[in-house]
């Protein structure tokens, strides 16, 4: 594949423009083996909850593509719009061209100004990860009822409030409401699919975009893969949906101003992938 057709290179995927053939005018989404996580004792620890690429996992791209195909087809059967068209081989997907939710810099003449390249929406069934690190007064694994947050994407992801999205002009109030509702609908479908396999989704993240052609409808783009989900086993909720085994599962630490939280019952991507594939 020629680099000249490269449109975007992300943390785990590359996007190419298709200029000829059956799918001319569409995009080719290539799932790579790049993986995010953090370094511990000089070694990479792969965790989709982090946004720094720390290495590669052989075969990860092909698995992610098959996994995403499963869920995009499931969403289609539920009437949920997406950019998905077809999967043409083990790690390549054909998608409708879409424009990430973005905004140009209003004052590029000022040093340090930068555009909003795209947004990512996280949704959380339970309080853990960066949510708990930001709000440590919350009980770990408390039921959050799929609370939705928006993040600006870049070398590091930055939380932006929904009110700020409206006031900056990045999105209208109606677009924000539609996006939150769409994310929650997809989160519910994904969560139910995992529940049917005796697994529980802790949290996830989706990217939305406007279809490039037609009415510019906002749909889910990018992927639904092991890269964007954290999953656990042994989830035992009480009547309020709070996990009752968090005392045995959750490990936290506070050192030199940094908080960490880990979940012993978190299932690695390689373990839950086989259930679907």
N, C-alpha and C positions, 0 to 999 in steps of 0.2 A: 504494500500500500504506500502511495507516494506521500511524503511529508507535506507537499504543497497543498494537499487537500485537507490537511489538519485544520480543524476549526478551533478546537479547545482540548487542552490536556489537563485532566483533573488528577486527584490523588490516586484514584484507582481505575479510571477509564479515560479513553481518548475518543474524540468525536471527529468524524471525517465527513466531508461533503461528497455525495455521489454525483458524478457529472455525466455518466452515460449508463446505458443498459436499462433493464426493467425498472430499477428503482431510481432512475435519474431524478434529481431534485429532492431526494430524501437524504437522511443522514444515516451513517453507519456508526453504531456505538460499539466500541471495542473494549471488552472487559480484560484488564491486565492482571498480572499477579502481584502488583504493588499492594501493600497493606499498611494500615495505620496502627498506632499503638504508642508505647512509651518504652524508654530504656530503663532497665533495672539491673544493677551490678554489671553494667557493660553489655548486657544482652537485650535484644528486642523482645518486648512482651506485646503480642498482637491483641488489640482491643478496639472494636469499632466505635467505642465511645470517645476515642481520641482523634485528633485531626492532623497528626503529624505522620508522614510516611516513614516507617522505620525499617522496611525491608520488603522482601518478596516471599510469597508462599507458592511454590510450584503447583500449577493446576488450579489455583484459586479463581482465575478469570473465567475458565470454562464452567466451573461449578456455579459461580455467581450468575453467569448468563442463563444457565438452565433453571436456577432458582428464581431469577427475575421473570423468566418466561412463564413459569408456573403461576406466579402471582399476578402478572399482567393479564393472563388468560382468565384467572379467577375474577379479577376486577371487571373485566369485560362482561363476564356472565352475570355480574351483579349490576350492570348498567353504569359503572364508574368510568368516566373518560380518562384516557391516557394518550401518550404519544406512540404507543407500541403498534407496530405493523406485523413484524415477523422476525423469527430467529433463523439465520441462514447457515450457521455452523456452530461449533461448540462454544465459541467466545465472541460471536458477533451478532448484533441485533440491528434490524432496520427500524427506524423510527421516523415519525413525522417531524419536520423541522419545527422547532419551538424556540422562543426567545425567553431566556431566564428572567425572572422578576428582577428588574435592575433599574438603574437611574444614572444618567450622566452627571458629572460634576457641574454644579451650578457656577462655580468660580474657579475654573482651571488655572487662571492667571496667578492664583495664590499658591506659593510653595506649600506642599503637603496636602493639597486638595487631591481627591481621588474619587473615581466613580464607584457606585455600588454595582458590582459585577453580577451578583445573583444572591438569592436568599435560600435559606434552608429552614424547614420547619421541624422542630422536634416535638414529639408527643410522649407523654410519660404516664404509664399505668402506676408506677411506684416511685417513691423518692429515693434515688440513689445517684451514683455518678456525679456529674457536675452540678446537678440540681441540689443534692445534699451538701456538696462542698460550698455552694453559694449560700444555702439556707440551713446551716447545721442545727438550728433550733427545731427542725422537723424530725420526727421519729423516722429512722431508716425504714424504707419499704412501706411507708404510709400510702394508702390509696390516693392517687392524684386525679382519678377520673379522666385520664387522657388529656391532661392540661397541655396546651399548645404554646410553644415559644418560637420566636423567629430569630434567626441568626444571619448576620452578613458573612459571606464566604470570602476567604482569602488565605494568606499564609497561616493565619490563625482565625478561628471563628469568633465573632463578637456578638453578644446578645443585644438585640434592639427591641424595645417595647413596641407593642402594636400601636399605641398612641403615637409614638415617634414616627412609625412608618407613615401614618396618615399626615402628621404635621409637616414632615419633610417633603411630602408630595410623591414619595416612592410608590404608594398605593392609595387608592381611595378607601373610604370607610366601607363601602359595599364590597369592594374586592377583598378587603381583609376579612370581613365576615364570611364571604363565600369560601375563601381559602381555609379558614379555621374549620368551617363545617366540612369541607372536603377532606381535610387531613383527619378529622375525627371519624368520618365514615370509613376511610381506608384503614385507619388504625383498628377500628372495631372488626372489620372483615379479617384483617391479618391476625388479630388477637384470637378471634374465634377459630381460625384455621389451626393455630398452634394449640389451642385448648383441646381441639378434637384429637390431637396427638399426645395429650397428657403433658404438654409443656405450657409455659407461661411467658408471654412477652413482657419484659420489664419496661423497655422504652424503645423508641425508634426515631428515625429521621427521614423526611421526604423532601424532595425538591419539586417545586411547582414552576410552571412556565406558561406563556401564552403561545398558542399555536400560531405559527408564522403566517399561515394562509387562512382565509375564511374570516370568521368574526373575532379571531384572537382569543378564543375561549381559554380560560385558565384550567390546566389539567396537570396531573402528576407526570413528571418527566424523570429522566435519569434512570433510577433503578429501585427495585425492592429486592435486596439481597442480604446475605449474611453480613455484609459491610455496614448495614444501616439498622441492624436489630440486635438487642441484647435479650437473651432468653435464659430462663432458669427452669429447674425441675423442683418438684417437692413443694410447690406453692400451696399454702394452706391459709386461705383468707377467713377472717371472722365475718360477722354479719355486716360490717361496714366496709369490707373489702381490704382491710389492712392485713398484711401477712403476719401470721401468728408464730412463725418459726424464725423471725428475723434475728432473735438473740443467738440462735445457733448458726445462722448463715452469714451474718454481717460482721465484717472486720473493719474497724476504723483506726486511724492514727492521726496524731497531730504533732508535727515536729518542725521547728524553725519557721513557724508561720504558715506551714503547708498542711492541708487536710487531705487525707486519702480515705477511700472507702472501697472495699472489695466484697463480693458476694460469693461465698464458697459454693453455693448451689448453681452459680451461673454455668450454663452449658456452652462449650466451645462450638464454634460454627461447624467444625468437622463432625461433631456428634449429632447436631440436629439436621444437618443437610441430608444425611442418608435417609431420614424419615420421609422426606418429600421427594427425593430423587431416586 
